[in-house]
Amino acid sequence: MLQLNVNDEVSRLRAVVLGTAVSSGPTPKLEDAYDPKSAMHIQSGTYPQEKDMISEMEAVATVFAKYDVKVFRPEIIDDCNQIFARDIGFVIEDKFVRANILPDREEEINAIQFVIDQMDPEKVIQFPEEAHVEGGDVMPWNEYIFVGTYYGDDYPDYITARTNIKAVECLKEAFPNKTVKPFNLRKSNTVAHDNALHLDCCFQPLGKGKCIIHKEGFLEEDEYQWLVDYFGEENCFHISKEEMFDMNSNVFSIAEDVVISEQNFTRLNTWLREQGFTVEEVPYAEIAKQEGLLRCSTLPLIRD
């Protein structure tokens, strides 16, 4: 039986689901793109190749092996993009929440059923169908659960709006001892530079009281300011619109002082080292073309 335990984003990682790029399928048709960044690369002929994405993910698996983290990989589904394991579920405390994601992606959850079967069935939660939620929007942070969402009445018009207010209410009910703090994110179906697909695309807490943040990812300035005040201005690494587009906030913490980051994030990685972090650099620029990076492709199950 897996003893699930996740209360924050940075405690020492012991077990994780890492997605897979094996048999991720041909380049999608433009009308099948889930986000504007993928669409941009489909149009320009620069959409990532399967072999490159496989080698990028193996680099992450190697880092996990170095730190003695137990790694589960999804069962392979032919011609299915299974890279972004974070979207399909998440752990808070000792509970696993099966995400209600885009209907086209339902089979991705089935591919990790063998992991779910190792959990206490009473600790596996699924919200009602109308509560849309993806793990990239949900961040347990001690007494808080930070949730990226979109408040607008035009929510159904945005394929990029993945977590709704109904899910925020469900999280409050499921975790009554936590303060659920929603953040209204900027969405665009067409302009990747203007789209915060998930909360982890514009914000990420780190160990040592630090965080990465992009102001323009937030529609409400007071919600952005709340985070800056909570972490302290001097502890916030502010990223530009271009850095957000490149997914600089989507790193992944193995421990309070160990971060996996993309090797091209020079400014960020330099700052992290100046703050005393060990930075494990990996190539992930091809996967980033699908508007997801390191946090998106990992689903932590157990942290100390």
Helices and strands as residue ranges (DSSP letters): E 13-18, G 30-32, H 36-44, H 50-66, E 70-72, G 85-88, E 89-92, E 95-98, G 103-105, H 106-110, H 113-116, G 121-123, E 124-126, G 135-137, E 138-141, E 144-149, G 155-157, H 165-174, E 179-184, G 192-194, G 199-201, E 203-205, E 211-213, G 215-217, H 221-231, G 233-235, E 236-238, H 241-245, E 252-255, E 258-262, H 266-274, E 278-282, G 287-290, E 298-303
